Amino acid sequence: MVIPLIKTLSRMRRLAGALLLLPALPTMAGTLTDLAGRQVELPDQVTGIILGEGRYLPALAILEGDRLTARLAGIMPDFELADPAGYRQYAEAFPELEQVPRLGRGTADSFSIEQALGLGANLALFGLEGHGPTARDATLIGRLERAGVTVLFIDFRQDPLNHTLRSMELLGQALGREQQAREFTDFYRTELGRVKAGLARLGRDQAPSVFLHSRVGLQDACCETMTNGMLGRFLTLLHGDNIAGERVPGVSGMYNLEYLLLEQPDIYIATAVGSTDTLDSHPGIIALGAGVSAAQAEASLRHALAGSGLTQLDAVRQKRAYAIWHHFYNSPLNVVAVQAFARWLYPDTFAELDPRQTLATLYQRFQPIPLNGTYWIGL
């Protein structure tokens, strides 16, 4: 009984210490325009936050740091469902996170408005699209706002390269963390600028053809891909010839394996939705992310390719096949994925670019947890 009591007292002291900091927060009343184009009146002081996407937790951590859970009133469970190993890193560092109420089951239609209204929160962070409520949910938004909950729309998914900086600026304004937001956006601009500077030295005729294979191994059919959204936007920035671009309109869709083998792209990039939890139970799913070693990641990539007929691709035979952590598609840390793509598409031009160091710096400066794991791999 003594050890659990000590742990409980320790958690209570930690939470109390974080809460003591709240009165020092600046008053942030004012009006701003969110990414849905809505005029939003901010509360005088944000005292309770609802995350309409669980994967916004790292974004909140950039601004709140060691006080991550102090103002967190409710959260959608998509983070722990889609990336359990990644979520566990935060839960281990902040045990009180496990006690934060879950709103729904990880899909937009499961979001519980009744539960949300009972949390005493006065700010809800939603995405333009994704697993939680969106700007199309006018009735839900109206009920929240009439109950005194300010709704703010951000985006790391629909148009990540244009919206990440603005989203972090909005969050900084809303939470009274403008300095923390500015430090992050300055770093982000610098790292993205290094990619843009390299691209300026390239001719468009140097662009390789690429196939972006989404969520490999998650379903039997081949091959899901991304085009005009999410990670597909990174190929657009890099002038990569996304071979699915003309056949798959919209954000994502299916691309026929026969077309893929006929097209023979110069580079093959898979996205990994597996984790340490799936290494044994679902070996056909590529594992990357928290806790995954480089050897485990490469072995899972090889296994996934061998069981799908993709070994017939020249890109695979010639070891121009790569995999990246899928969840960069909805993360403010997405600039690291842009740099990894740049290295793969133009290895000579970006030979000095080190996305691993960029990721290490992001964690060291802007995350309250250590970097532990492999987030991309090549053959």
Beta strands, then each sheet from edge to edge (+ up, - down):
strand 1: 30-33
strand 2: 39-42
strand 3: 49-51
strand 4: 72-75
strand 5: 123-127
strand 6: 150-154
strand 7: 209-213
strand 8: 224-226
strand 9: 241-242
strand 10: 252-254
strand 11: 267-272
strand 12: 289-290
strand 13: 321-325
strand 14: 373-374
strand 15: 376-378
sheet 1: 1+ 2-
sheet 2: 4+ 3+ 5+ 6+
sheet 3: 9+ 7+ 11+ 13+ 15-
sheet 4: 8+ 10-
sheet 5: 12+ 14-
end
